[in-house]
Amino acid sequence: MSISQRRGSLATVVLATALATAAAGAPAASATAELAVEISGGLTQPAFSYKDAIREHVRVQSPVDSDGDGKQDLVRVDIIRPKESSSGLKVPVIMHESPYFDEPGVGFELDRKTYDANGNLTKFPLFYDNYFVPRGYAFVSVDMIGTRLSDGCPTSYGASDVLGGKAVIDWLNGRATAYDDNGDPVKASWTTGRTGMIGQSYEGALAMGVAGTGVEGLETIVPVAGFSSGYGMWRANGTLTWFKGGPEWQADRVDLDPQEKCAAVRRQLAAGSDDETGNYNAFWRERDYRSGPISKARNVRASVFTVVGMQDRNVRADQFSTWWAALPRDVQRKAWVTQYGHLDPFYARRDVWVDTLHQWFDHELMGVANDIMRRPRVDVQLGPDRWIAQADWPAPTRTVTLRPRQDGSLGRKPTTGTGSYLDTRQTEVAMARDPAATNANRLAFLTPPLKTAMRLSGTPSVSLRLKLDKPTANLGVLLVDYGQDTCIHGVDPAGGQGLKFIGGEDCVGESTADDDGCYFRAADNTVTSGFQVVTRGILDAQNHKSLSRATPLTPGKSYQITWSMLPQDYEFKAGHRLGLVLTGTNDDITDAEPGTGTKVTVDLAGTSVSLPLFAGTSSAK
């Protein structure tokens, strides 16, 4: 059966289920009334009781033994589903797998699980159960291997992290075994098997990783700020972007078991990550969901609805752009491209987000005929309360190459001359402010004021012809918008990743005394400034040929070094100026790299920045 045929047939699933139950002996009228999912206006309606829903839990047998105890790890799965699913109604599944149910908690408000005397959940974190169970979905909350009530050890994005989640999809589709508390096998006889995974950050990465195995039954994923490469989480072109020992720290953070249980695994993480060089190796390849041995973007069969914050310092935007570009062309997809940081849009654009997510799951898991796939594929945020819709990402552009000049200008024509600076560790504010001022630790170049608005959409690149007086340096580059403006304060984690709480709550879905589904309201947190760092790029110069092998530079020898900056979607307004800042170690990006003190001499004739741009003002949505 083709994908279109399979989806088209889903609209008859609910009615067929009801009629089959009637044929087995139940009165047809009452069976249809009791078991039918209600659909109106292209959306499922809240026709099932949340209070009376079935709550249960199982432990799914995975194919891995991550803690080396000689037994395959069992994965804890907490379930809530309409009570009618025990009377013949087959329901699809929304699955949220997380390592964070112990520490630090999940979501912006750090939700945690609570249990009754039978070990079943009285509170499912986040709103998905409150909202979707009354509409005819099951919701399953999965403790990632090595966390909460699952066996094993977390491996910081490794194979067992991914394969534990895949085992749950297999169980939901009759291909794996689960057990109750008595050790008796349990089948998921209540589900259609059609499953959608959703989650933020590590959780979103798990969805991407599981999808990249090509597992059947995973019909859609919704990764929010999910990463596609473990290397890209802790490294950027050979530099260490976070503190040393990151994967070991991450695993220890989410695992509250006694230290000795996973001590050997922690040692393997510390050794494999190779902080001393920052190079890409077999350890990082296992944690590569773009083209690794466990998960590959080209193997994704599920549809994708993803969210990226272009100013996210935690999961940087190239984690989205490279994976998005590597997906098979026939994968149905949708994206929100925002100017926030590491943020769930449930807090940024709540009504639109919940409505869009509802339509997406209804279409992909229920087979409801709505127009979600006929809308423009991508929503792009260009500023506070300013969104546009477009057919894909990035937008169609042409490459504009700008070249720095000795007088501090930035233009299209070739130039001559040299400039130099020292690789010292600085904040981006220090690097970008006062571009006309003399600063021994950077070179700054500006275009004339723009005559019309210019929008950047995609991934810029920079090419430097340079000499060093030492074997290496941390090379940094900033693209800066100079001009007074008010923008999303997404660059500051202390600033709420671009949001601020405004008082009050919204209750999403139905509630019980233990699980009210109510969450704080928030609004854009903005800042007005004379300049805004738009995007950046960093590189350990000795990794300019290969991320897997360091090649120290010969002092005094000229090299041409080209690399990609982080992607962005940003509008430079008329009258503003584009700025290019060449510098060293970026204190906003790295917690681990000191400045090398290397003198970097730049040959301006061989130096340029290439930008994917188009002219004109984009209309607001």
N, C-alpha and C positions, 0 to 999 in steps of 0.2 A: 504493500500500500504506500502511495506517495505521501509526502508531508501534507500537502494540501488536502488529499483525501482523508487522511487520518484526522486532521483538525476539523474538517467539515463534518465528519461523522460524530464528533464529540457532542454536538448539539442534541443528539438523540439519546445520549448515555443515560441521563436522568430518567427520562420517560421509559426507556427500555428496562431500566432497573426496577421501576415501579411496576411495570406490567409483568415482569418475570416473577416478582413477589406475589402479585395477584394470581398468576397462573398456578403458583405453588399452593394456593388455598386461601389466601387472604382476600377479602372483598375488594374488587377492583377500585371502587370509588374511594374507599378509605385509604387504600395503599397509595393511590396516586396523590391524594391530598396530604398524606403524612410524609411521603418521601420525595416530593418534587422540590427542586431548587427553584425559587421564584426569581424570574428575570424580568426587568422592566427598564425601558430606555437604554438597552445595551449594557445593563449592569445587574449583577446578582444583588438580591435584596436580603435584609436581615430577617429571615424567616425561621431560624432555628434558635433555641434557647441556649444562651451562653451559661447560665446558671446550672442548667441540667446536663451540660455536656459531659461526656465520658472523659475521665482523667485516669491515665495509666502510665506505666513505664516498663521498658524492656531493656535488655542488654544484648546488643548485636555482636556476633562474633566477627572480628576483623581477620584479615589474612596476615597480620604482622604481630611480631613479638618485640615491641620497642624497648622493653625493660630487660630483655634477655632472661626471663625467669622460666623459659621452656614452655610457656603457654601462650596461645594467641590472645591478644588483648580483646577485652569485651568493652563495647562502646555504650555508654548510658544514653538512652533516648527517652525523653519525657514527652507524652502525647496528650493532646486534647482534641476531641472530635465530636461532632453532633451525635446525640444519643441515637438518632435515626440510622446512623451508620452501623449499628448493631442489629438493624431490622431489614437490611438489604440494600440500603443506599450506599453506593460507592462514591467516595469523595477523593478529590486531589489533595495534595500535601504542599504546604508552605513550610520550608525547613530552615531553621536558624541554628547553625553550628558555631560555637564560640569557645575560645580558651579562657574567656574572661569572667565566667560565672562566679568564680571565687574572688580573684583580684584582677583588676580593680573594680569589677562590676561592668555592666554593658550599657552602652548608650551615653548620651550627654549627662544623664542624671544618675549614672552608675547603678542601674537596677541589678538586683540579685534574686535568686530563686528562694522560695520558701515551700515547705513540705508539710503534709498532714501525717497522722500517725501511721498510715499505710505506705508512706514514702512517695505519695503522689503530690504533684505540685498544686499548691493553693495560689501561687503567684507565678505566672510566666513573665519574665522580663519583656519590656517593650510592648507595643500596642497591637502586634500582629494577631495574637489570639483573640483579643477583645473585639477587633474589627472583622476578621475574616471567618472565624468559626461560626458566628450567626449567619453568615452568607453561604455556608455549605462547604467550607474547607476544613481539613484537619491541619493542625499546627504541631510540628515536632521541634523540640528544643534539644539540641545534641551537645553533650559535653565532649569537647575535642579530646582525643587520646592523650592520657597523661594529666588530665585536669578534672577537677570536681569529682564525680563518681565514676569516671571511666578508668580502666586499667592503663598501665603503661607509663611512658615518659614522653613529654613534649619534646620535639626535635627542631623547634624554630624553623618552620616551613618545610621540613624534610618529608621524605616519602611517607612515613607512617601518619603524619598529620593529614595528608591528602587521602590515603587509602582507608583510613578510619571513616571519613565522611562518605567515600564511595561505597563502603560496605553497607551503610544505612540505606543508600539508594537501592543497592542490590536487594536488601531485605524487603523494602517496600514493593519491589517487583518480583518477589518470590525466588531470588537467586542466592540468598544468604539466610543464616539461621539466627534467631533471637531467642532469648530465654527470659522467663519470669523469675521471681525471687525464689521459687522452689526448684529452679533448674529445668523446668519443663519447657519444651519448644513452644514458641508463639508465632503464629502467622499473621501477616497484615492483610487479613481477608476483607477488610473494610475499605480498602483504597483502590482507586483506579491505577495507582502506581505513578501517575503523572505528578512530578515533583518540581517545585521551584525553590532554589536556594537564595537567601538574602542575608546580607550582613555588611558591617562596616570595618574597614581597616584589615586586620588579620582575618576577621570573619569573611570579608569580601574576597580576600586572597584565597581562603579555603574554597569558596564557591568557584573561583576561577580555576584553581588547581583541580578540583573534582571534575569540572566541565572539560578540562583539557585531557582527561582520561578517555573521553568519548563514551562514558557510561550511559547505557540505555535507560530511559525513564526520567532522566534529568532533562526536563523540557525547557526550562528557562533559568537564568540566574540574574540577580540584581546586586552586583558588587558596588558598594558605596566607598569611595576612597580606598579601593582594594589594590594591593600591589601584585605585580606579575613577576617580580624577580627579587629573591632574597638579597642578592648582591646589590641591587639598586636601592634596597632599604638602608644598607649600612655602608655603602661605598658609592663614589661617583668618579668614574674614570680614574681609578687607582688611588683616590684619596679616601680617607676614613671620615665619613660624614657624621657618625655618632661616636660615642666613647668606645674604647677598646673593650673586648669581651662581650659585645652586644648580644650575639645569639645565645651565649651561655646565660647572660643576665635575663634575656627574654624568657627562656625556658624556666629558669628559677622563679621568676616573677609570677608565673601563672600556675605553678605547681606547689601546692601546700603540703604535699606528702613529706615524710621525714627525709632529710638531705641524703642519707646514705642510699636510699632506694634508687635514685637516678644519678648518683655521683659519677659513675663511669660514663654515662651518656653526656653529662656536662663536660667532662674532660675531652670527649671526642668532639664536642661542639667547639671548645676553645682551641683545640689543635687544628681542626679542619678549616676554621674561618680565616686563619693566617693573617692576624692583625699586623704582623711585622712588615709585610710587603703591600697589603691591600690588593693583591692580584686576584683575578678570577681563576677558580680551580674546580676540581671535581666536586668538592663540597658545595660550592655555589651553583654548579650546573644542576645538581640534584634539586636545588631550590629555585630553578628557573622554570616558570610556568609558560614561557613563550616557546621554548624549544628544548626543554630538558628531557631526561630519560623517562620521567613519570608522567609529566603533563606537558602537552604541546598545544599552542593556540590553533594550529591547523587541524587538530582532532576535535575541536569544539563542535558539538551537534546542537547544543541548547541555544535558544535565543538569548540575547543579552540586552539588559537595560542597565547602563552604568552611569555613575556620577563621579566627577573629578573636580577637585578644587585646584585651580591653577596657581594659587598662592600657598598650597599645602607644603610645609617644610618637612612633614613626617613621611608621607607617601607622595613623592614628587611627581609632577605631571607626566614625565616620560614613562612612568609605570603604566599609565593609561594609553598614551599615544602609540607606543611600540606594539602593545598587545592588540589594541584596536585595529591597527594596520595589518597585523598578522592573522586576524580571524579569516576563515574562509569567506569568500564573497557571498555565498548563499545563506550565511547566517543572518537571520532577522535581528536587527539591532536598533537601539535607541540610546541616546546619551544626554545628560545634562552637564554642560561645561560652565563652571562657576568661577567667580573671583574670590571665593572663600578659602579658608584653610582646610584643616582636617575635620570636615563637618558633615553631619547627616542633614539632608535638606528637609527632614521632618521638622526641624527647628527654624529653617530659613524661609520656607515657602509652603507651609504646612498644608493648607487646603488643596493647593494645586498638586502637591506631591502625593497626598493620600488618594486623591481622585485619579491621578495618572497611574499610580501603582495598582489601584483597584481595577481599572480598565485593562491594564497589562496582564495581571494574573487571570482575570476573567477570560480574556482572549486566549492566552497561552495554555492555561490549565483547565478551564471549563469549556473552551470552544465557543464562547459567547460571540455573536456577530456584532462587534462595535467598530468604531473607526480609528482605533489606536494606531493601526499600521498604515493608515492612509494619511496621517498627519506628517508634517516635516519630522525628519529623523532626530534632529538635534535642537535642544534649547540652549542658547548661549547667554550668559549674563555679562553685560558690558559695563555695568556700574550699579549703584544703589537703585533698586526698584526698576531696573532697565534690563529687559530680556528681549531677545529676538529668537526667531525660529528659522532653521535652514535645513537644506536637504541632507547634508552630511557634514562630517568634520574631518579635516579642516575645510574652511570655505575655499572656493576657487580663488587663487591668487596668482601673482607673477612675482618672480624673484627680483628684488632690488638690491644691488650691491653698493654699499657705501664704503668710502675709504677715508681714513683719518689723515689730517694734514698737520704740518709743523706749527701752523698758526692756531691750532686748536679747533679748527672747523672740521666738518664731516660732510663729504659730498660725493658726487658720482665720478669725478674725473681722477685719473691717476695722479700720484703725487711723489715727492721725494723727501728725504730727510730721515732723521732718527729721533728716538726718544728713549728714555730709560726710567726705571723705577725699581724699588726694592721690594722683594717678597716679604711683607710683614703681615701679621694677622690683624685684620680690621673689621669692624662692623660695616654693613652695607650703607648705613647712614653716613658714616665717616668717609667711605669711599665716594659716595655720590654727591654729598653736599658741596656747595660753592665750587662748581666746576671750573670757574675761571681762576681760582686761587692756586698758587703753587703748592704742590704736595709731592714730596719725594717718594711716596708710596703708591702713586697711581699716575696714569695718564688719562686725561678727559678730553673728549671731542664732541662738538655740538653742531647739528644742522642749523641753518637759518630757520626762523619761524615758519611753520607749515602754512601754506596758502589754503589748503583744504584738509579736512579730516582724513586720516590714514588708518586703516585697520590692519593689524597683524593677526594672521590666523595660521598657525602651524609651528614648525620648528626652525628657528634661526640657526645659522652656523657662523663660526668665526675662524679666520685663518691668520696666523701670525708668522711673520718671518723674524726670527729672533736669535740672539746669542745669550748664553748664560756665563757667569764667571764661576759657577759651581756645577757639579754633575746633574743637579735637578732643581726644580722649583715647583711650587704650587701655582699654577697659572689660573687667574680668574678674570672674568669679563662680566660686565653688567650692561644691560640695555635699560636706559632711564628715560622717563617722560618728564621733561622740565616745563612747568607751567602750573599756575595755581589751579587746584581742582579739589573736589571732594570725592573720595573713593572708599571702597570697602576696606576696612582695617583687617584684612585677612592674613596679613603677614605676621601678626603678633599673637602667639598662642595665649599670652596673658590677656589679650583683648578679646577672648572668646572665639578665636578663629574667624572673626568677622561678624560675630553676633553679640547682642547684649540682651539680658532678660528685661522684660518690660512690665512684669507683674501679671498675675492671673494665670489661669490654666485652661486648657482645652481637654475635654474628655472624649477620647476617640474610641468608638465602639461601645459595647456593653460592659457592665461592671459587676463585681461582687464586692463583699466587704473586704476581702483580702487582695483584690486585683481590680483597681478602679480604672485603669487605662488613661489616667489623667497626667498631663505633662505641662511644664511651664511654657508660657508664651515668650517669644523672642523676636527681635527685629534687627535690621542691619546695624552694625557698629561701624561708623564712618570716621574718617579723619580728613581734615583739610590741610593741604601742604603744597609747597612750591615745587615738589618733585616726588615722583613715585618710581621705585625700582620695578620694572616690568617683568624682566626675566634675567636669568644668570646662567653662567656655565663655569665649571671648574675642572681642572685636569692636573694630575701628577705628570709633569713633563716626561719623566722616564717611562711612562706608559703610553706615549704618543703613537707607538707602533702596534702595541698589543696590550690588552688588559690582562692577559695571562702571563706575560713575561716582561719584566722591567729591563729597559735599555738606558743606562745612564748616558747623559749627553757629554760630549767633549767640550770642556770650557773653551770659549772663544770661537767655536765653530758655528756656522750659520745653519739653522734648521727651519724648515717650513712645517708648521704644526696646525692642523685643522681638526676641529671637533664640533659636535652639535651642542647648542645651548638647550635649556629646558623649553618645551613648547609653551605656547601662550595664545590666548585670543583676547586682544586688547585694542581699544580705539584711542589713537592719539588725536586730540582735538585740534581744529584749526587755530593757529597762533601759538601752539606749543612747539617745543623743539625736541628732537630725538637726540639722546646722548649715548655715547659709547665710552665706557670706562674700562681701561685695562689695569689690572691690579693683581694682587697675590692671594694669600690665604683668606678665605671668606669666613669670618667669625660667626655669621648667621647660619651657615650651612654645616660647619664642622665643629665637633666638640673634641676631636682627637688630634688634629694636625696643627703643630706650631708653624709659624712662619720660618722659612729656611734662611732668610737674610740674603738670599741670592740677588745679585743685580741682574735685571732683565733688560736687555737692550733691544729695542724693536725697530726694525727697518720698515718705515711707513710705506715704502713703495710695494712691499709684498704683504701688506696687512689690510684686511677688509672684514666686513660683516655682511652676510647675506640674509635678507629678511623677506619672508613671504607676506606681501602686502597687496592691498587694493585700496584705491582712493574712494572717497565719498563717505557719507554718513549713513549708518545702518538704521533702519526704522525700528522703533520700539515695538515690542509685542504687547 
